[in-house]
């Protein structure tokens, strides 16, 4: 709750008291998800900073790649990007959630910290696709500026431009065209954004 409410001081106190930074709710969402979805930048920065000393392993058991195996993530230098790229039950990452919710400050914080900007969900939708579909133009522009793949397609062959056009997101369509997205990329049924 402290992550969602952007309460950095409470987060620091809880983490110092031993709260598990990698804990998840029943939908596999970590505190980083809560902060990203609520545009809680101060909280996100605390969580990323705490991830810097990894905190991935507890008693030799890795909590990032597998909760049952032992690993050497800490000694290999794996840091907060591993935490930031964990996915929920829909395979959505914190970047995806921030883009979908137009949480631009949180999105820029995640991008700056090295989070994967092109990680797709279960339907192969990228964060750029989600931002285009939702009309989250600020997030869309942040992802374009960061170098997100403009023409990555989902499981049905639809591009972010297709999604923006289908959802009547005029500003998103303009932003994608300005960024040089392919305007006539067909989906699996040979339909184009036109």
C-alpha positions as a Markdown table, in Angstrom:
| # | Residue | x | y | z |
|---|---|---|---|---|
| 1 | Unk | 0.0 | 0.0 | 0.0 |
| 2 | Unk | 2.9 | 2.4 | 0.7 |
| 3 | Unk | 4.2 | 1.9 | -2.8 |
| 4 | Unk | 0.8 | 2.7 | -4.3 |
| 5 | Unk | 0.4 | 5.7 | -2.1 |
| 6 | Unk | 3.9 | 7.0 | -3.0 |
| 7 | Unk | 5.0 | 7.0 | 0.6 |
| 8 | Unk | 8.7 | 6.7 | 0.3 |
| 9 | Unk | 9.4 | 7.2 | 4.0 |
| 10 | Unk | 7.1 | 4.4 | 5.0 |
| 11 | Unk | 8.6 | 2.1 | 2.3 |
| 12 | Unk | 12.1 | 2.7 | 3.7 |
| 13 | Unk | 11.0 | 1.9 | 7.2 |
| 14 | Unk | 9.2 | -1.3 | 6.1 |
| 15 | Unk | 12.1 | -2.4 | 4.0 |
| 16 | Unk | 14.6 | -1.7 | 6.9 |
| 17 | Unk | 12.4 | -3.8 | 9.2 |
| 18 | Unk | 12.7 | -6.7 | 6.8 |
| 19 | Unk | 9.6 | -6.4 | 4.6 |
| 20 | Unk | 10.0 | -8.5 | 1.4 |
| 21 | Unk | 10.6 | -6.1 | -1.5 |
| 22 | Unk | 9.8 | -9.1 | -3.9 |
| 23 | Unk | 6.5 | -10.1 | -2.2 |
| 24 | Unk | 3.6 | -10.5 | -4.6 |
| 25 | Unk | -0.2 | -10.4 | -4.3 |
| 26 | Unk | -2.4 | -13.2 | -5.6 |
| 27 | Unk | -2.1 | -11.8 | -9.2 |
| 28 | Unk | 1.8 | -11.9 | -9.0 |
| 29 | Unk | 2.2 | -8.1 | -8.7 |
| 30 | Unk | 5.1 | -6.8 | -6.7 |
| 31 | Unk | 5.3 | -3.4 | -5.0 |
| 32 | Unk | 7.0 | -2.1 | -8.1 |
| 33 | Unk | 3.7 | -2.8 | -10.0 |
| 34 | Unk | 1.7 | -0.8 | -7.5 |
| 35 | Unk | 4.1 | 2.1 | -7.8 |
| 36 | Unk | 4.3 | 2.0 | -11.6 |
| 37 | Unk | 0.5 | 1.8 | -12.0 |
| 38 | Unk | -0.2 | 4.7 | -9.6 |
| 39 | Unk | 2.6 | 6.9 | -11.0 |
| 40 | Unk | 4.3 | 6.8 | -7.6 |
| 41 | Unk | 7.7 | 8.0 | -8.7 |
| 42 | Unk | 9.2 | 8.5 | -5.2 |
| 43 | Unk | 8.2 | 5.1 | -4.1 |
| 44 | Unk | 9.4 | 3.6 | -7.4 |
| 45 | Unk | 12.8 | 5.2 | -6.8 |
| 46 | Unk | 13.1 | 3.7 | -3.3 |
| 47 | Unk | 12.1 | 0.2 | -4.6 |
| 48 | Unk | 14.7 | 0.5 | -7.4 |
| 49 | Unk | 17.4 | 1.7 | -5.1 |
| 50 | Unk | 16.6 | -1.2 | -2.6 |
| 51 | Unk | 16.9 | -3.6 | -5.6 |
| 52 | Unk | 20.4 | -2.4 | -6.1 |
| 53 | Unk | 21.7 | -4.7 | -3.4 |
| 54 | Unk | 19.7 | -7.4 | -5.2 |
| 55 | Unk | 17.7 | -8.7 | -2.3 |
| 56 | Unk | 16.8 | -11.4 | -4.8 |
| 57 | Unk | 18.1 | -14.2 | -2.6 |
| 58 | Unk | 16.9 | -15.2 | 0.8 |
| 59 | Unk | 18.8 | -17.9 | 2.5 |
| 60 | Unk | 20.4 | -18.8 | -0.8 |
| 61 | Unk | 17.1 | -19.3 | -2.6 |
| 62 | Unk | 16.5 | -17.0 | -5.6 |
| 63 | Unk | 13.2 | -15.0 | -5.6 |
| 64 | Unk | 13.7 | -13.5 | -9.0 |
| 65 | Unk | 14.1 | -16.3 | -11.5 |
| 66 | Unk | 12.8 | -19.2 | -9.5 |
| 67 | Unk | 11.6 | -19.4 | -5.9 |
| 68 | Unk | 13.0 | -22.9 | -5.4 |
| 69 | Unk | 16.5 | -22.9 | -6.9 |
| 70 | Unk | 19.7 | -21.5 | -5.6 |
| 71 | Unk | 21.6 | -19.1 | -7.7 |
| 72 | Unk | 24.4 | -16.6 | -7.9 |
| 73 | Unk | 22.5 | -13.6 | -9.1 |
| 74 | Unk | 24.0 | -11.3 | -6.5 |
| 75 | Unk | 27.6 | -12.2 | -7.5 |
| 76 | Unk | 26.7 | -12.0 | -11.2 |
| 77 | Unk | 25.7 | -8.3 | -10.7 |
| 78 | Unk | 22.0 | -8.8 | -11.5 |
| 79 | Unk | 20.4 | -5.7 | -10.0 |
| 80 | Unk | 17.1 | -3.9 | -10.1 |
| 81 | Unk | 16.3 | -4.6 | -13.8 |
| 82 | Unk | 15.5 | -8.1 | -12.7 |
| 83 | Unk | 13.0 | -6.8 | -10.2 |
| 84 | Unk | 11.6 | -4.3 | -12.6 |
| 85 | Unk | 11.0 | -6.9 | -15.3 |
| 86 | Unk | 9.1 | -9.4 | -13.2 |
| 87 | Unk | 5.7 | -10.0 | -14.7 |
| 88 | Unk | 2.2 | -10.5 | -13.3 |
| 89 | Unk | -0.3 | -13.2 | -14.1 |
| 90 | Unk | -0.9 | -11.6 | -17.5 |
| 91 | Unk | 2.8 | -11.4 | -18.2 |
| 92 | Unk | 2.6 | -7.6 | -17.9 |
| 93 | Unk | 5.7 | -5.9 | -16.5 |
| 94 | Unk | 5.8 | -2.7 | -14.5 |
| 95 | Unk | 6.7 | -0.8 | -17.7 |
| 96 | Unk | 3.6 | -2.3 | -19.4 |
| 97 | Unk | 1.4 | -1.2 | -16.5 |
| 98 | Unk | 2.8 | 2.3 | -16.4 |
| 99 | Unk | 2.4 | 2.7 | -20.1 |
| 100 | Unk | -1.2 | 1.4 | -20.1 |
| 101 | Unk | -2.1 | 3.8 | -17.2 |
| 102 | Unk | -0.2 | 6.8 | -18.8 |
| 103 | Unk | 2.0 | 7.0 | -15.6 |
| 104 | Unk | 4.7 | 8.9 | -17.4 |
| 105 | Unk | 6.8 | 9.9 | -14.4 |
| 106 | Unk | 6.9 | 6.2 | -13.3 |
| 107 | Unk | 7.6 | 5.1 | -16.8 |
| 108 | Unk | 10.5 | 7.4 | -17.3 |
| 109 | Unk | 11.9 | 6.3 | -13.9 |
| 110 | Unk | 11.7 | 2.6 | -15.0 |
| 111 | Unk | 13.2 | 3.4 | -18.4 |
| 112 | Unk | 16.1 | 5.3 | -16.9 |
| 113 | Unk | 16.8 | 2.4 | -14.5 |
| 114 | Unk | 17.1 | 0.0 | -17.4 |
| 115 | Unk | 13.7 | -1.8 | -17.5 |
| 116 | Unk | 12.8 | -3.7 | -20.6 |
| 117 | Unk | 10.6 | -1.4 | -22.8 |
| 118 | Unk | 9.5 | -4.1 | -25.2 |
| 119 | Unk | 8.5 | -7.0 | -22.9 |
| 120 | Unk | 5.1 | -8.3 | -24.2 |
| 121 | Unk | 2.1 | -9.6 | -22.3 |
| 122 | Unk | 0.4 | -13.0 | -22.9 |
| 123 | Unk | -1.3 | -11.6 | -26.0 |
| 124 | Unk | 2.1 | -10.4 | -27.3 |
| 125 | Unk | 1.1 | -6.8 | -26.8 |
| 126 | Unk | 4.0 | -4.5 | -26.1 |
| 127 | Unk | 4.0 | -1.6 | -23.7 |
| 128 | Unk | 3.9 | 0.7 | -26.8 |
| 129 | Unk | 0.8 | -1.3 | -28.0 |
| 130 | Unk | -0.9 | -0.8 | -24.6 |
| 131 | Unk | -0.2 | 2.9 | -24.6 |
| 132 | Unk | -1.5 | 3.3 | -28.2 |
| 133 | Unk | -4.6 | 1.3 | -27.5 |
| 134 | Unk | -5.4 | 3.3 | -24.3 |
| 135 | Unk | -4.5 | 6.6 | -25.9 |
| 136 | Unk | -1.8 | 7.2 | -23.3 |
| 137 | Unk | 0.0 | 9.7 | -25.5 |
| 138 | Unk | 2.6 | 10.9 | -22.9 |
| 139 | Unk | 3.6 | 7.3 | -22.2 |
| 140 | Unk | 3.6 | 6.5 | -25.9 |
| 141 | Unk | 6.0 | 9.4 | -26.6 |
| 142 | Unk | 8.2 | 8.3 | -23.7 |
| 143 | Unk | 8.5 | 4.8 | -25.2 |
| 144 | Unk | 9.1 | 6.1 | -28.7 |
| 145 | Unk | 11.8 | 8.4 | -27.4 |
| 146 | Unk | 13.4 | 5.4 | -25.5 |
| 147 | Unk | 13.5 | 3.4 | -28.8 |
| 148 | Unk | 10.5 | 1.0 | -28.4 |
| 149 | Unk | 9.8 | -1.2 | -31.4 |
| 150 | Unk | 7.2 | 0.8 | -33.4 |
| 151 | Unk | 5.8 | -2.1 | -35.4 |
| 152 | Unk | 5.9 | -5.1 | -33.0 |
| 153 | Unk | 2.7 | -7.0 | -33.5 |
| 154 | Unk | 0.5 | -8.9 | -31.1 |
| 155 | Unk | -0.7 | -12.4 | -31.3 |
| 156 | Unk | -3.3 | -11.3 | -33.9 |
| 157 | Unk | -0.8 | -9.5 | -36.0 |
| 158 | Unk | -1.9 | -6.0 | -35.0 |
| 159 | Unk | 0.6 | -3.2 | -34.6 |
| 160 | Unk | 0.4 | -0.3 | -32.1 |
| 161 | Unk | -0.8 | 1.9 | -35.0 |
| 162 | Unk | -3.5 | -0.6 | -35.8 |
| 163 | Unk | -4.6 | -0.6 | -32.1 |
| 164 | Unk | -4.6 | 3.2 | -31.9 |
| 165 | Unk | -6.7 | 3.4 | -35.1 |
| 166 | Unk | -9.1 | 0.7 | -34.0 |
| 167 | Unk | -9.6 | 2.5 | -30.6 |
| 168 | Unk | -10.0 | 5.9 | -32.3 |
| 169 | Unk | -7.0 | 7.3 | -30.5 |
| 170 | Unk | -6.3 | 10.2 | -32.9 |
| 171 | Unk | -3.4 | 11.7 | -31.0 |
| 172 | Unk | -1.7 | 8.3 | -30.6 |
| 173 | Unk | -2.2 | 7.6 | -34.4 |
| 174 | Unk | -0.5 | 11.0 | -35.1 |
| 175 | Unk | 2.4 | 10.3 | -32.7 |
| 176 | Unk | 3.0 | 6.9 | -34.2 |
| 177 | Unk | 2.9 | 8.2 | -37.8 |
| 178 | Unk | 5.3 | 11.0 | -36.9 |
| 179 | Unk | 7.6 | 8.4 | -35.4 |
| 180 | Unk | 7.6 | 6.6 | -38.8 |
| 181 | Unk | 5.4 | 3.5 | -37.9 |
| 182 | Unk | 4.5 | 1.5 | -40.9 |
| 183 | Unk | 1.0 | 2.8 | -41.9 |
| 184 | Unk | -0.2 | -0.2 | -43.9 |
| 185 | Unk | 1.0 | -3.2 | -41.9 |
| 186 | Unk | -1.7 | -5.9 | -42.2 |
| 187 | Unk | -3.0 | -8.0 | -39.3 |
| 188 | Unk | -3.5 | -11.8 | -39.6 |
| 189 | Unk | -6.8 | -11.1 | -41.5 |
| 190 | Unk | -5.0 | -8.8 | -43.9 |
| 191 | Unk | -6.7 | -5.7 | -42.4 |
| 192 | Unk | -4.7 | -2.5 | -42.1 |
| 193 | Unk | -5.1 | 0.6 | -39.9 |
| 194 | Unk | -6.7 | 2.2 | -43.0 |
